[in-house]
Amino acid sequence: MNGAAGRWLREHLVLMLGLLVLVYTFVPIAVVVLMSFNAPRGRNAVYQFNGFTLDNWLNPCADADLCSALGVSIRVGLLATVVATALGTLAAFALVRHDFAGRSASNVLIFLPMAAPEIVMGSSLLALFVSAGFAGQLGFWTILIAHVMFCLSFVVVTVRSRLAGMDDTLEQAAMDLYATPLQTFLRVTLPLVFPGILGAALLSFSLSFDDFIVTNLNSGSTVTFPMFVYGAAQRGVPMQVNVIGTLMFVVSIVIVVASELNNRRRSRALT
């Protein structure tokens, strides 16, 4: 019996460890979801579940400052995603498809913003803005520039990995069939590389929406959602913060599931 139990344990050890890691990862998320339905008895008991209520979901903007900060984060995240994805995709194509002087050095430099601590990048950008004369104008636009700067590297790396693993046979076939370079790009190359671009865009938005350190150093008087949560933690976090967190998690799950279903549909269509 012991031998059979030991054999079963060895065969399922990796699965069990994986399940434990998933449980450990999702416990904080479960707490956030639970607290979004909490009716606290006071500011000092915001993370004690005192009763079930739907008021937090029915009035997500009960705290006007919360929704204002959320709006700033969404606007910055969307703009930073669009700019960083466009520039990063172009840079990835240049690094993969073209040979130029300084290409190797560029590949190394791309990783530096990813490897550098956020406090270093944030303080460096702050020094840049101050030396450029923007010390009194820190706000939405300086946050946007900072977010584009640190999202750019992640976009380049993500799209470049997609391009590097992409077979160019279909592109060559399209050109053999007298397709113009623009037609080949729009109808063959872009659809093939689009999953990488979409993944890079989603990653950029997540990084921008979630950032605190770089934003805090370059925001001036502008308050983003993470900064609001940090400030509110000192006086009692509104339960609506958990509602926003739950919604963001649900949206992320929906996007991932929709993408997976779309990939399976395409696979079945090809077979």
Number of C-alpha atoms within 10 A of each C-alpha: 6 7 8 9 10 11 12 11 13 12 11 12 12 11 12 13 11 12 12 12 11 11 12 11 11 12 11 11 15 13 14 21 18 16 26 26 21 23 20 19 12 11 12 11 13 18 18 13 16 15 11 13 14 11 15 21 16 11 11 19 16 15 13 10 14 22 19 15 18 22 15 16 25 16 15 22 25 19 18 28 27 15 19 27 29 16 16 26 24 15 21 23 15 14 19 15 11 9 10 8 7 8 14 11 9 12 15 9 12 17 14 13 17 16 8 11 12 17 14 13 20 21 16 15 20 22 16 13 18 15 10 9 10 14 15 9 15 18 17 20 14 20 26 23 17 22 27 24 17 23 26 25 24 23 31 28 21 21 27 25 15 17 22 14 9 13 11 12 9 14 18 14 13 18 14 10 10 11 15 12 12 10 15 19 15 12 13 17 20 14 12 17 18 14 16 22 23 16 16 26 27 19 18 27 24 17 18 27 23 16 19 21 17 23 27 19 20 28 22 16 11 16 23 29 24 21 21 19 18 12 13 14 13 8 10 15 19 20 23 24 25 23 22 22 15 20 13 13 14 12 12 14 12 12 12 13 12 12 15 12 12 12 13 12 11 11 10 9 8 7 5
